[in-house]
Amino acid sequence: MRLTILELPARWNAAERTLTDVDAALRDRETDLVLLPEASLHGYVSPAGDADLTSFAEPIDGPTSRACAALAANHRVHLVAPLVLREVALHNAMVCHAPDGTRPFVYRKRHPWIPEEWATGGTEPLPVVTIAGRIITIAICYDLHFLPRESAAQLEAADLLLFPSAWVEEPDLRIPRLQRLAQQFSLTIANANWGAGDVVIPGQGNSCVVSPDGTVTRAIDHRIDLTL
């Protein structure tokens, strides 16, 4: 599998601009799976500290998903992108868009963090799907603290954990936590974290891939291209 992680800068209400950047980053590159950070299209928090994403909520077939599906088809990739998903409730979600127009999974974050008062936690277990010959699962940011207890079966089944985040922590202990998880479950972890942009907060940057032995591959120029 050829994996691409894009560490996108923190922006607010700039989905079209960000999707244009994603399109440019994927041009003339051969990859199978592309992972974007949590809430990286509409923003996780505004420069004024507004963390309410309700106004960005869309149904699964709304304009943001349609734009992501078009990118997946145009570049012949599986694009895992964020969505403020409007259903009966609102969810902080990640959607996998396949090049054939299908959605291999829609994952609703099980554990919204404190500022995510707008979001309802998902109740379904982590999805487990096969893409490009690899068994893949996904969790989002604050879910990390609950994974060994709640999702051991999915982690044990998977080769690769996708881990999009908008990490906020000082000191930043994200990578040591990911290393312990990778070693405990003998799986590779791909972390796409938000980067500094319109908002600058401790914990940004340092997107990485963690191997089952704990070895860390860090982003160069805000991206990782890796064959697994």
PyMOL CGO cylinders between C-alpha atoms (Angstrom):
from pymol import cmd
from pymol.cgo import CYLINDER

trace = [
    CYLINDER, 0.00, 0.00, 0.00, 1.12, 3.52, -0.82, 0.3, 1, 1, 1, 1, 1, 1,
    CYLINDER, 1.12, 3.52, -0.82, 0.04, 5.90, 1.95, 0.3, 1, 1, 1, 1, 1, 1,
    CYLINDER, 0.04, 5.90, 1.95, -0.04, 9.70, 1.87, 0.3, 1, 1, 1, 1, 1, 1,
    CYLINDER, -0.04, 9.70, 1.87, -0.60, 11.88, 4.94, 0.3, 1, 1, 1, 1, 1, 1,
    CYLINDER, -0.60, 11.88, 4.94, -1.28, 15.58, 4.46, 0.3, 1, 1, 1, 1, 1, 1,
    CYLINDER, -1.28, 15.58, 4.46, -0.73, 17.84, 7.47, 0.3, 1, 1, 1, 1, 1, 1,
    CYLINDER, -0.73, 17.84, 7.47, -3.04, 20.74, 6.66, 0.3, 1, 1, 1, 1, 1, 1,
    CYLINDER, -3.04, 20.74, 6.66, -2.82, 24.16, 8.36, 0.3, 1, 1, 1, 1, 1, 1,
    CYLINDER, -2.82, 24.16, 8.36, -5.52, 25.21, 10.80, 0.3, 1, 1, 1, 1, 1, 1,
    CYLINDER, -5.52, 25.21, 10.80, -8.05, 27.31, 8.91, 0.3, 1, 1, 1, 1, 1, 1,
    CYLINDER, -8.05, 27.31, 8.91, -11.60, 28.46, 9.57, 0.3, 1, 1, 1, 1, 1, 1,
    CYLINDER, -11.60, 28.46, 9.57, -14.46, 28.34, 7.07, 0.3, 1, 1, 1, 1, 1, 1,
    CYLINDER, -14.46, 28.34, 7.07, -12.09, 27.77, 4.15, 0.3, 1, 1, 1, 1, 1, 1,
    CYLINDER, -12.09, 27.77, 4.15, -13.08, 24.33, 2.84, 0.3, 1, 1, 1, 1, 1, 1,
    CYLINDER, -13.08, 24.33, 2.84, -12.85, 25.27, -0.83, 0.3, 1, 1, 1, 1, 1, 1,
    CYLINDER, -12.85, 25.27, -0.83, -9.33, 26.67, -0.40, 0.3, 1, 1, 1, 1, 1, 1,
    CYLINDER, -9.33, 26.67, -0.40, -8.21, 23.63, 1.55, 0.3, 1, 1, 1, 1, 1, 1,
    CYLINDER, -8.21, 23.63, 1.55, -9.64, 21.19, -0.98, 0.3, 1, 1, 1, 1, 1, 1,
    CYLINDER, -9.64, 21.19, -0.98, -7.81, 23.09, -3.72, 0.3, 1, 1, 1, 1, 1, 1,
    CYLINDER, -7.81, 23.09, -3.72, -4.58, 22.53, -1.77, 0.3, 1, 1, 1, 1, 1, 1,
    CYLINDER, -4.58, 22.53, -1.77, -5.36, 18.82, -1.43, 0.3, 1, 1, 1, 1, 1, 1,
    CYLINDER, -5.36, 18.82, -1.43, -6.01, 18.60, -5.16, 0.3, 1, 1, 1, 1, 1, 1,
    CYLINDER, -6.01, 18.60, -5.16, -2.66, 20.25, -5.91, 0.3, 1, 1, 1, 1, 1, 1,
    CYLINDER, -2.66, 20.25, -5.91, -0.80, 18.03, -3.43, 0.3, 1, 1, 1, 1, 1, 1,
    CYLINDER, -0.80, 18.03, -3.43, -2.12, 14.87, -5.11, 0.3, 1, 1, 1, 1, 1, 1,
    CYLINDER, -2.12, 14.87, -5.11, -1.45, 15.96, -8.66, 0.3, 1, 1, 1, 1, 1, 1,
    CYLINDER, -1.45, 15.96, -8.66, 1.07, 13.73, -10.47, 0.3, 1, 1, 1, 1, 1, 1,
    CYLINDER, 1.07, 13.73, -10.47, 1.50, 11.49, -7.41, 0.3, 1, 1, 1, 1, 1, 1,
    CYLINDER, 1.50, 11.49, -7.41, 0.71, 7.80, -7.28, 0.3, 1, 1, 1, 1, 1, 1,
    CYLINDER, 0.71, 7.80, -7.28, -0.81, 6.71, -3.97, 0.3, 1, 1, 1, 1, 1, 1,
    CYLINDER, -0.81, 6.71, -3.97, -3.55, 4.39, -2.73, 0.3, 1, 1, 1, 1, 1, 1,
    CYLINDER, -3.55, 4.39, -2.73, -4.74, 6.01, 0.51, 0.3, 1, 1, 1, 1, 1, 1,
    CYLINDER, -4.74, 6.01, 0.51, -4.76, 9.67, 1.57, 0.3, 1, 1, 1, 1, 1, 1,
    CYLINDER, -4.76, 9.67, 1.57, -5.44, 10.77, 5.14, 0.3, 1, 1, 1, 1, 1, 1,
    CYLINDER, -5.44, 10.77, 5.14, -6.40, 14.32, 6.14, 0.3, 1, 1, 1, 1, 1, 1,
    CYLINDER, -6.40, 14.32, 6.14, -6.42, 15.68, 9.72, 0.3, 1, 1, 1, 1, 1, 1,
    CYLINDER, -6.42, 15.68, 9.72, -9.49, 15.88, 11.93, 0.3, 1, 1, 1, 1, 1, 1,
    CYLINDER, -9.49, 15.88, 11.93, -11.88, 18.76, 11.10, 0.3, 1, 1, 1, 1, 1, 1,
    CYLINDER, -11.88, 18.76, 11.10, -9.31, 20.16, 8.65, 0.3, 1, 1, 1, 1, 1, 1,
    CYLINDER, -9.31, 20.16, 8.65, -11.75, 21.31, 5.97, 0.3, 1, 1, 1, 1, 1, 1,
    CYLINDER, -11.75, 21.31, 5.97, -14.00, 23.69, 7.89, 0.3, 1, 1, 1, 1, 1, 1,
    CYLINDER, -14.00, 23.69, 7.89, -11.75, 24.12, 10.94, 0.3, 1, 1, 1, 1, 1, 1,
    CYLINDER, -11.75, 24.12, 10.94, -11.64, 22.80, 14.48, 0.3, 1, 1, 1, 1, 1, 1,
    CYLINDER, -11.64, 22.80, 14.48, -11.60, 26.18, 16.23, 0.3, 1, 1, 1, 1, 1, 1,
    CYLINDER, -11.60, 26.18, 16.23, -11.68, 29.74, 14.89, 0.3, 1, 1, 1, 1, 1, 1,
    CYLINDER, -11.68, 29.74, 14.89, -9.02, 32.40, 15.53, 0.3, 1, 1, 1, 1, 1, 1,
    CYLINDER, -9.02, 32.40, 15.53, -11.54, 33.96, 17.95, 0.3, 1, 1, 1, 1, 1, 1,
    CYLINDER, -11.54, 33.96, 17.95, -11.86, 30.68, 19.87, 0.3, 1, 1, 1, 1, 1, 1,
    CYLINDER, -11.86, 30.68, 19.87, -15.21, 29.58, 18.42, 0.3, 1, 1, 1, 1, 1, 1,
    CYLINDER, -15.21, 29.58, 18.42, -15.39, 25.77, 18.54, 0.3, 1, 1, 1, 1, 1, 1,
    CYLINDER, -15.39, 25.77, 18.54, -19.03, 25.43, 17.47, 0.3, 1, 1, 1, 1, 1, 1,
    CYLINDER, -19.03, 25.43, 17.47, -19.07, 23.70, 14.06, 0.3, 1, 1, 1, 1, 1, 1,
    CYLINDER, -19.07, 23.70, 14.06, -22.85, 23.46, 13.84, 0.3, 1, 1, 1, 1, 1, 1,
    CYLINDER, -22.85, 23.46, 13.84, -23.05, 25.90, 10.94, 0.3, 1, 1, 1, 1, 1, 1,
    CYLINDER, -23.05, 25.90, 10.94, -20.79, 23.64, 8.86, 0.3, 1, 1, 1, 1, 1, 1,
    CYLINDER, -20.79, 23.64, 8.86, -22.90, 20.51, 9.33, 0.3, 1, 1, 1, 1, 1, 1,
    CYLINDER, -22.90, 20.51, 9.33, -23.97, 18.68, 6.17, 0.3, 1, 1, 1, 1, 1, 1,
    CYLINDER, -23.97, 18.68, 6.17, -25.62, 15.37, 5.30, 0.3, 1, 1, 1, 1, 1, 1,
    CYLINDER, -25.62, 15.37, 5.30, -23.46, 12.55, 4.03, 0.3, 1, 1, 1, 1, 1, 1,
    CYLINDER, -23.46, 12.55, 4.03, -24.29, 13.48, 0.43, 0.3, 1, 1, 1, 1, 1, 1,
    CYLINDER, -24.29, 13.48, 0.43, -23.73, 17.22, 0.92, 0.3, 1, 1, 1, 1, 1, 1,
    CYLINDER, -23.73, 17.22, 0.92, -21.32, 19.51, -0.98, 0.3, 1, 1, 1, 1, 1, 1,
    CYLINDER, -21.32, 19.51, -0.98, -18.23, 18.68, 1.08, 0.3, 1, 1, 1, 1, 1, 1,
    CYLINDER, -18.23, 18.68, 1.08, -18.60, 14.94, 0.58, 0.3, 1, 1, 1, 1, 1, 1,
    CYLINDER, -18.60, 14.94, 0.58, -19.33, 15.43, -3.11, 0.3, 1, 1, 1, 1, 1, 1,
    CYLINDER, -19.33, 15.43, -3.11, -16.16, 17.50, -3.50, 0.3, 1, 1, 1, 1, 1, 1,
    CYLINDER, -16.16, 17.50, -3.50, -14.10, 14.88, -1.66, 0.3, 1, 1, 1, 1, 1, 1,
    CYLINDER, -14.10, 14.88, -1.66, -15.61, 12.10, -3.77, 0.3, 1, 1, 1, 1, 1, 1,
    CYLINDER, -15.61, 12.10, -3.77, -14.64, 14.00, -6.91, 0.3, 1, 1, 1, 1, 1, 1,
    CYLINDER, -14.64, 14.00, -6.91, -11.04, 14.29, -5.70, 0.3, 1, 1, 1, 1, 1, 1,
    CYLINDER, -11.04, 14.29, -5.70, -10.94, 10.57, -4.92, 0.3, 1, 1, 1, 1, 1, 1,
    CYLINDER, -10.94, 10.57, -4.92, -12.21, 9.73, -8.38, 0.3, 1, 1, 1, 1, 1, 1,
    CYLINDER, -12.21, 9.73, -8.38, -9.98, 12.20, -10.21, 0.3, 1, 1, 1, 1, 1, 1,
    CYLINDER, -9.98, 12.20, -10.21, -6.81, 11.03, -8.46, 0.3, 1, 1, 1, 1, 1, 1,
    CYLINDER, -6.81, 11.03, -8.46, -7.79, 7.35, -8.23, 0.3, 1, 1, 1, 1, 1, 1,
    CYLINDER, -7.79, 7.35, -8.23, -7.24, 7.24, -4.45, 0.3, 1, 1, 1, 1, 1, 1,
    CYLINDER, -7.24, 7.24, -4.45, -9.09, 6.38, -1.28, 0.3, 1, 1, 1, 1, 1, 1,
    CYLINDER, -9.09, 6.38, -1.28, -9.45, 9.78, 0.39, 0.3, 1, 1, 1, 1, 1, 1,
    CYLINDER, -9.45, 9.78, 0.39, -10.21, 9.79, 4.12, 0.3, 1, 1, 1, 1, 1, 1,
    CYLINDER, -10.21, 9.79, 4.12, -11.54, 13.26, 4.86, 0.3, 1, 1, 1, 1, 1, 1,
    CYLINDER, -11.54, 13.26, 4.86, -13.35, 15.00, 7.72, 0.3, 1, 1, 1, 1, 1, 1,
    CYLINDER, -13.35, 15.00, 7.72, -17.01, 15.92, 7.76, 0.3, 1, 1, 1, 1, 1, 1,
    CYLINDER, -17.01, 15.92, 7.76, -19.27, 17.71, 10.21, 0.3, 1, 1, 1, 1, 1, 1,
    CYLINDER, -19.27, 17.71, 10.21, -21.98, 15.14, 9.68, 0.3, 1, 1, 1, 1, 1, 1,
    CYLINDER, -21.98, 15.14, 9.68, -25.64, 16.03, 10.13, 0.3, 1, 1, 1, 1, 1, 1,
    CYLINDER, -25.64, 16.03, 10.13, -27.91, 13.07, 10.84, 0.3, 1, 1, 1, 1, 1, 1,
    CYLINDER, -27.91, 13.07, 10.84, -30.45, 12.89, 13.67, 0.3, 1, 1, 1, 1, 1, 1,
    CYLINDER, -30.45, 12.89, 13.67, -27.56, 14.35, 15.69, 0.3, 1, 1, 1, 1, 1, 1,
    CYLINDER, -27.56, 14.35, 15.69, -24.31, 16.05, 14.65, 0.3, 1, 1, 1, 1, 1, 1,
    CYLINDER, -24.31, 16.05, 14.65, -21.09, 14.05, 14.53, 0.3, 1, 1, 1, 1, 1, 1,
    CYLINDER, -21.09, 14.05, 14.53, -17.39, 14.74, 14.17, 0.3, 1, 1, 1, 1, 1, 1,
    CYLINDER, -17.39, 14.74, 14.17, -16.84, 12.22, 11.38, 0.3, 1, 1, 1, 1, 1, 1,
    CYLINDER, -16.84, 12.22, 11.38, -14.26, 10.88, 8.94, 0.3, 1, 1, 1, 1, 1, 1,
    CYLINDER, -14.26, 10.88, 8.94, -15.46, 9.53, 5.60, 0.3, 1, 1, 1, 1, 1, 1,
    CYLINDER, -15.46, 9.53, 5.60, -13.51, 7.24, 3.28, 0.3, 1, 1, 1, 1, 1, 1,
    CYLINDER, -13.51, 7.24, 3.28, -14.20, 8.09, -0.36, 0.3, 1, 1, 1, 1, 1, 1,
    CYLINDER, -14.20, 8.09, -0.36, -13.19, 5.34, -2.80, 0.3, 1, 1, 1, 1, 1, 1,
    CYLINDER, -13.19, 5.34, -2.80, -12.23, 6.07, -6.41, 0.3, 1, 1, 1, 1, 1, 1,
    CYLINDER, -12.23, 6.07, -6.41, -15.30, 4.17, -7.64, 0.3, 1, 1, 1, 1, 1, 1,
    CYLINDER, -15.30, 4.17, -7.64, -17.66, 6.51, -5.76, 0.3, 1, 1, 1, 1, 1, 1,
    CYLINDER, -17.66, 6.51, -5.76, -18.44, 4.19, -2.84, 0.3, 1, 1, 1, 1, 1, 1,
    CYLINDER, -18.44, 4.19, -2.84, -17.76, 4.89, 0.84, 0.3, 1, 1, 1, 1, 1, 1,
    CYLINDER, -17.76, 4.89, 0.84, -15.91, 1.98, 2.49, 0.3, 1, 1, 1, 1, 1, 1,
    CYLINDER, -15.91, 1.98, 2.49, -16.58, 3.52, 5.90, 0.3, 1, 1, 1, 1, 1, 1,
    CYLINDER, -16.58, 3.52, 5.90, -18.07, 6.49, 7.71, 0.3, 1, 1, 1, 1, 1, 1,
    CYLINDER, -18.07, 6.49, 7.71, -16.65, 6.79, 11.23, 0.3, 1, 1, 1, 1, 1, 1,
    CYLINDER, -16.65, 6.79, 11.23, -18.30, 8.97, 13.87, 0.3, 1, 1, 1, 1, 1, 1,
    CYLINDER, -18.30, 8.97, 13.87, -15.90, 10.00, 16.64, 0.3, 1, 1, 1, 1, 1, 1,
    CYLINDER, -15.90, 10.00, 16.64, -16.86, 8.02, 19.72, 0.3, 1, 1, 1, 1, 1, 1,
    CYLINDER, -16.86, 8.02, 19.72, -15.41, 10.48, 22.26, 0.3, 1, 1, 1, 1, 1, 1,
    CYLINDER, -15.41, 10.48, 22.26, -15.79, 14.19, 21.42, 0.3, 1, 1, 1, 1, 1, 1,
    CYLINDER, -15.79, 14.19, 21.42, -13.37, 16.35, 23.42, 0.3, 1, 1, 1, 1, 1, 1,
    CYLINDER, -13.37, 16.35, 23.42, -14.48, 19.06, 25.86, 0.3, 1, 1, 1, 1, 1, 1,
    CYLINDER, -14.48, 19.06, 25.86, -14.91, 21.94, 23.32, 0.3, 1, 1, 1, 1, 1, 1,
    CYLINDER, -14.91, 21.94, 23.32, -16.94, 19.71, 20.99, 0.3, 1, 1, 1, 1, 1, 1,
    CYLINDER, -16.94, 19.71, 20.99, -20.23, 20.43, 22.73, 0.3, 1, 1, 1, 1, 1, 1,
    CYLINDER, -20.23, 20.43, 22.73, -21.90, 20.47, 19.30, 0.3, 1, 1, 1, 1, 1, 1,
    CYLINDER, -21.90, 20.47, 19.30, -20.99, 16.81, 18.62, 0.3, 1, 1, 1, 1, 1, 1,
    CYLINDER, -20.99, 16.81, 18.62, -22.70, 13.60, 19.69, 0.3, 1, 1, 1, 1, 1, 1,
    CYLINDER, -22.70, 13.60, 19.69, -20.42, 10.63, 20.22, 0.3, 1, 1, 1, 1, 1, 1,
    CYLINDER, -20.42, 10.63, 20.22, -20.75, 7.74, 17.83, 0.3, 1, 1, 1, 1, 1, 1,
    CYLINDER, -20.75, 7.74, 17.83, -21.97, 4.42, 19.17, 0.3, 1, 1, 1, 1, 1, 1,
    CYLINDER, -21.97, 4.42, 19.17, -20.69, 2.03, 16.50, 0.3, 1, 1, 1, 1, 1, 1,
    CYLINDER, -20.69, 2.03, 16.50, -17.40, 0.16, 16.96, 0.3, 1, 1, 1, 1, 1, 1,
    CYLINDER, -17.40, 0.16, 16.96, -14.35, 1.12, 14.94, 0.3, 1, 1, 1, 1, 1, 1,
    CYLINDER, -14.35, 1.12, 14.94, -14.81, 0.03, 11.31, 0.3, 1, 1, 1, 1, 1, 1,
    CYLINDER, -14.81, 0.03, 11.31, -12.51, -2.65, 9.92, 0.3, 1, 1, 1, 1, 1, 1,
    CYLINDER, -12.51, -2.65, 9.92, -12.09, -2.65, 6.13, 0.3, 1, 1, 1, 1, 1, 1,
    CYLINDER, -12.09, -2.65, 6.13, -9.57, -3.85, 3.56, 0.3, 1, 1, 1, 1, 1, 1,
    CYLINDER, -9.57, -3.85, 3.56, -7.97, -1.31, 1.21, 0.3, 1, 1, 1, 1, 1, 1,
    CYLINDER, -7.97, -1.31, 1.21, -5.10, -2.10, -1.16, 0.3, 1, 1, 1, 1, 1, 1,
    CYLINDER, -5.10, -2.10, -1.16, -4.50, -5.39, 0.60, 0.3, 1, 1, 1, 1, 1, 1,
    CYLINDER, -4.50, -5.39, 0.60, -4.26, -3.90, 4.11, 0.3, 1, 1, 1, 1, 1, 1,
    CYLINDER, -4.26, -3.90, 4.11, -6.75, -4.28, 6.95, 0.3, 1, 1, 1, 1, 1, 1,
    CYLINDER, -6.75, -4.28, 6.95, -7.56, -0.79, 8.20, 0.3, 1, 1, 1, 1, 1, 1,
    CYLINDER, -7.56, -0.79, 8.20, -9.37, 0.75, 11.12, 0.3, 1, 1, 1, 1, 1, 1,
    CYLINDER, -9.37, 0.75, 11.12, -9.73, 4.35, 12.31, 0.3, 1, 1, 1, 1, 1, 1,
    CYLINDER, -9.73, 4.35, 12.31, -10.08, 6.44, 15.46, 0.3, 1, 1, 1, 1, 1, 1,
    CYLINDER, -10.08, 6.44, 15.46, -10.11, 10.21, 15.94, 0.3, 1, 1, 1, 1, 1, 1,
    CYLINDER, -10.11, 10.21, 15.94, -7.97, 12.23, 18.36, 0.3, 1, 1, 1, 1, 1, 1,
    CYLINDER, -7.97, 12.23, 18.36, -9.46, 11.99, 21.90, 0.3, 1, 1, 1, 1, 1, 1,
    CYLINDER, -9.46, 11.99, 21.90, -10.59, 8.43, 21.13, 0.3, 1, 1, 1, 1, 1, 1,
    CYLINDER, -10.59, 8.43, 21.13, -6.95, 7.47, 21.72, 0.3, 1, 1, 1, 1, 1, 1,
    CYLINDER, -6.95, 7.47, 21.72, -7.41, 7.46, 25.49, 0.3, 1, 1, 1, 1, 1, 1,
    CYLINDER, -7.41, 7.46, 25.49, -10.12, 4.78, 25.28, 0.3, 1, 1, 1, 1, 1, 1,
    CYLINDER, -10.12, 4.78, 25.28, -8.84, 2.48, 22.55, 0.3, 1, 1, 1, 1, 1, 1,
    CYLINDER, -8.84, 2.48, 22.55, -7.10, -0.30, 24.51, 0.3, 1, 1, 1, 1, 1, 1,
    CYLINDER, -7.10, -0.30, 24.51, -10.16, -0.82, 26.69, 0.3, 1, 1, 1, 1, 1, 1,
    CYLINDER, -10.16, -0.82, 26.69, -12.94, -0.36, 24.12, 0.3, 1, 1, 1, 1, 1, 1,
    CYLINDER, -12.94, -0.36, 24.12, -11.49, -1.41, 20.78, 0.3, 1, 1, 1, 1, 1, 1,
    CYLINDER, -11.49, -1.41, 20.78, -8.93, -4.16, 21.38, 0.3, 1, 1, 1, 1, 1, 1,
    CYLINDER, -8.93, -4.16, 21.38, -10.64, -6.57, 18.98, 0.3, 1, 1, 1, 1, 1, 1,
    CYLINDER, -10.64, -6.57, 18.98, -10.55, -4.07, 16.09, 0.3, 1, 1, 1, 1, 1, 1,
    CYLINDER, -10.55, -4.07, 16.09, -6.93, -3.10, 16.79, 0.3, 1, 1, 1, 1, 1, 1,
    CYLINDER, -6.93, -3.10, 16.79, -5.85, -6.73, 16.95, 0.3, 1, 1, 1, 1, 1, 1,
    CYLINDER, -5.85, -6.73, 16.95, -7.54, -7.41, 13.59, 0.3, 1, 1, 1, 1, 1, 1,
    CYLINDER, -7.54, -7.41, 13.59, -6.01, -4.43, 11.81, 0.3, 1, 1, 1, 1, 1, 1,
    CYLINDER, -6.01, -4.43, 11.81, -2.69, -3.86, 10.06, 0.3, 1, 1, 1, 1, 1, 1,
    CYLINDER, -2.69, -3.86, 10.06, -3.11, -0.09, 10.05, 0.3, 1, 1, 1, 1, 1, 1,
    CYLINDER, -3.11, -0.09, 10.05, -4.82, 2.39, 12.37, 0.3, 1, 1, 1, 1, 1, 1,
    CYLINDER, -4.82, 2.39, 12.37, -5.68, 5.72, 10.76, 0.3, 1, 1, 1, 1, 1, 1,
    CYLINDER, -5.68, 5.72, 10.76, -5.49, 8.44, 13.39, 0.3, 1, 1, 1, 1, 1, 1,
    CYLINDER, -5.49, 8.44, 13.39, -6.58, 11.92, 12.25, 0.3, 1, 1, 1, 1, 1, 1,
    CYLINDER, -6.58, 11.92, 12.25, -6.24, 14.52, 14.98, 0.3, 1, 1, 1, 1, 1, 1,
    CYLINDER, -6.24, 14.52, 14.98, -6.49, 18.16, 15.97, 0.3, 1, 1, 1, 1, 1, 1,
    CYLINDER, -6.49, 18.16, 15.97, -4.23, 17.58, 18.95, 0.3, 1, 1, 1, 1, 1, 1,
    CYLINDER, -4.23, 17.58, 18.95, -4.10, 20.10, 21.81, 0.3, 1, 1, 1, 1, 1, 1,
    CYLINDER, -4.10, 20.10, 21.81, -1.58, 19.32, 24.54, 0.3, 1, 1, 1, 1, 1, 1,
    CYLINDER, -1.58, 19.32, 24.54, 1.42, 20.84, 26.30, 0.3, 1, 1, 1, 1, 1, 1,
    CYLINDER, 1.42, 20.84, 26.30, 3.68, 18.99, 26.73, 0.3, 1, 1, 1, 1, 1, 1,
    CYLINDER, 3.68, 18.99, 26.73, 2.72, 16.95, 23.66, 0.3, 1, 1, 1, 1, 1, 1,
    CYLINDER, 2.72, 16.95, 23.66, 2.70, 13.26, 24.60, 0.3, 1, 1, 1, 1, 1, 1,
    CYLINDER, 2.70, 13.26, 24.60, 0.84, 12.11, 21.49, 0.3, 1, 1, 1, 1, 1, 1,
    CYLINDER, 0.84, 12.11, 21.49, 3.72, 10.28, 19.82, 0.3, 1, 1, 1, 1, 1, 1,
    CYLINDER, 3.72, 10.28, 19.82, 4.80, 8.29, 22.91, 0.3, 1, 1, 1, 1, 1, 1,
    CYLINDER, 4.80, 8.29, 22.91, 1.18, 7.23, 23.39, 0.3, 1, 1, 1, 1, 1, 1,
    CYLINDER, 1.18, 7.23, 23.39, 0.97, 6.14, 19.75, 0.3, 1, 1, 1, 1, 1, 1,
    CYLINDER, 0.97, 6.14, 19.75, 4.22, 4.22, 20.10, 0.3, 1, 1, 1, 1, 1, 1,
    CYLINDER, 4.22, 4.22, 20.10, 2.90, 2.28, 23.08, 0.3, 1, 1, 1, 1, 1, 1,
    CYLINDER, 2.90, 2.28, 23.08, -0.34, 1.51, 21.24, 0.3, 1, 1, 1, 1, 1, 1,
    CYLINDER, -0.34, 1.51, 21.24, 1.48, 0.37, 18.09, 0.3, 1, 1, 1, 1, 1, 1,
    CYLINDER, 1.48, 0.37, 18.09, 3.72, -1.95, 20.09, 0.3, 1, 1, 1, 1, 1, 1,
    CYLINDER, 3.72, -1.95, 20.09, 0.86, -3.29, 22.22, 0.3, 1, 1, 1, 1, 1, 1,
    CYLINDER, 0.86, -3.29, 22.22, -1.24, -4.30, 19.19, 0.3, 1, 1, 1, 1, 1, 1,
    CYLINDER, -1.24, -4.30, 19.19, 1.56, -4.86, 16.63, 0.3, 1, 1, 1, 1, 1, 1,
    CYLINDER, 1.56, -4.86, 16.63, 0.07, -2.47, 14.10, 0.3, 1, 1, 1, 1, 1, 1,
    CYLINDER, 0.07, -2.47, 14.10, 1.13, 0.57, 12.10, 0.3, 1, 1, 1, 1, 1, 1,
    CYLINDER, 1.13, 0.57, 12.10, -0.43, 3.92, 13.06, 0.3, 1, 1, 1, 1, 1, 1,
    CYLINDER, -0.43, 3.92, 13.06, -0.79, 6.79, 10.57, 0.3, 1, 1, 1, 1, 1, 1,
    CYLINDER, -0.79, 6.79, 10.57, -1.36, 10.14, 12.29, 0.3, 1, 1, 1, 1, 1, 1,
    CYLINDER, -1.36, 10.14, 12.29, -2.46, 13.18, 10.28, 0.3, 1, 1, 1, 1, 1, 1,
    CYLINDER, -2.46, 13.18, 10.28, -2.38, 16.08, 12.73, 0.3, 1, 1, 1, 1, 1, 1,
    CYLINDER, -2.38, 16.08, 12.73, -3.41, 19.68, 12.12, 0.3, 1, 1, 1, 1, 1, 1,
    CYLINDER, -3.41, 19.68, 12.12, -0.66, 22.22, 11.54, 0.3, 1, 1, 1, 1, 1, 1,
    CYLINDER, -0.66, 22.22, 11.54, -0.31, 25.81, 12.66, 0.3, 1, 1, 1, 1, 1, 1,
    CYLINDER, -0.31, 25.81, 12.66, -2.21, 28.25, 10.49, 0.3, 1, 1, 1, 1, 1, 1,
    CYLINDER, -2.21, 28.25, 10.49, -4.93, 30.78, 11.29, 0.3, 1, 1, 1, 1, 1, 1,
    CYLINDER, -4.93, 30.78, 11.29, -4.87, 29.23, 14.77, 0.3, 1, 1, 1, 1, 1, 1,
    CYLINDER, -4.87, 29.23, 14.77, -1.61, 28.43, 16.59, 0.3, 1, 1, 1, 1, 1, 1,
    CYLINDER, -1.61, 28.43, 16.59, -2.02, 26.05, 19.54, 0.3, 1, 1, 1, 1, 1, 1,
    CYLINDER, -2.02, 26.05, 19.54, 0.37, 23.69, 21.38, 0.3, 1, 1, 1, 1, 1, 1,
    CYLINDER, 0.37, 23.69, 21.38, 0.19, 20.16, 19.97, 0.3, 1, 1, 1, 1, 1, 1,
    CYLINDER, 0.19, 20.16, 19.97, 0.04, 21.08, 16.29, 0.3, 1, 1, 1, 1, 1, 1,
    CYLINDER, 0.04, 21.08, 16.29, 2.35, 19.53, 13.71, 0.3, 1, 1, 1, 1, 1, 1,
    CYLINDER, 2.35, 19.53, 13.71, 4.49, 16.39, 14.00, 0.3, 1, 1, 1, 1, 1, 1,
    CYLINDER, 4.49, 16.39, 14.00, 2.25, 14.19, 11.85, 0.3, 1, 1, 1, 1, 1, 1,
    CYLINDER, 2.25, 14.19, 11.85, 3.83, 10.76, 11.74, 0.3, 1, 1, 1, 1, 1, 1,
    CYLINDER, 3.83, 10.76, 11.74, 3.67, 7.08, 10.95, 0.3, 1, 1, 1, 1, 1, 1,
    CYLINDER, 3.67, 7.08, 10.95, 4.51, 4.74, 13.84, 0.3, 1, 1, 1, 1, 1, 1,
    CYLINDER, 4.51, 4.74, 13.84, 5.64, 1.21, 12.99, 0.3, 1, 1, 1, 1, 1, 1,
    CYLINDER, 5.64, 1.21, 12.99, 4.70, -1.83, 15.09, 0.3, 1, 1, 1, 1, 1, 1,
    CYLINDER, 4.70, -1.83, 15.09, 8.15, -1.73, 16.72, 0.3, 1, 1, 1, 1, 1, 1,
    CYLINDER, 8.15, -1.73, 16.72, 7.65, 1.92, 17.72, 0.3, 1, 1, 1, 1, 1, 1,
    CYLINDER, 7.65, 1.92, 17.72, 9.82, 3.47, 15.01, 0.3, 1, 1, 1, 1, 1, 1,
    CYLINDER, 9.82, 3.47, 15.01, 8.55, 6.93, 14.03, 0.3, 1, 1, 1, 1, 1, 1,
    CYLINDER, 8.55, 6.93, 14.03, 8.55, 8.43, 10.53, 0.3, 1, 1, 1, 1, 1, 1,
    CYLINDER, 8.55, 8.43, 10.53, 7.84, 12.16, 10.77, 0.3, 1, 1, 1, 1, 1, 1,
    CYLINDER, 7.84, 12.16, 10.77, 6.34, 14.47, 8.17, 0.3, 1, 1, 1, 1, 1, 1,
    CYLINDER, 6.34, 14.47, 8.17, 8.65, 16.43, 5.89, 0.3, 1, 1, 1, 1, 1, 1,
    CYLINDER, 8.65, 16.43, 5.89, 7.20, 19.68, 4.53, 0.3, 1, 1, 1, 1, 1, 1,
    CYLINDER, 7.20, 19.68, 4.53, 3.84, 18.77, 6.07, 0.3, 1, 1, 1, 1, 1, 1,
    CYLINDER, 3.84, 18.77, 6.07, 3.38, 15.45, 4.29, 0.3, 1, 1, 1, 1, 1, 1,
    CYLINDER, 3.38, 15.45, 4.29, 4.37, 11.81, 4.41, 0.3, 1, 1, 1, 1, 1, 1,
    CYLINDER, 4.37, 11.81, 4.41, 4.55, 9.49, 1.42, 0.3, 1, 1, 1, 1, 1, 1,
    CYLINDER, 4.55, 9.49, 1.42, 5.25, 5.94, 2.51, 0.3, 1, 1, 1, 1, 1, 1,
    CYLINDER, 5.25, 5.94, 2.51, 4.88, 2.42, 1.17, 0.3, 1, 1, 1, 1, 1, 1,
    CYLINDER, 4.88, 2.42, 1.17, 3.65, -0.03, 3.80, 0.3, 1, 1, 1, 1, 1, 1,
]
cmd.load_cgo(trace, "trace")
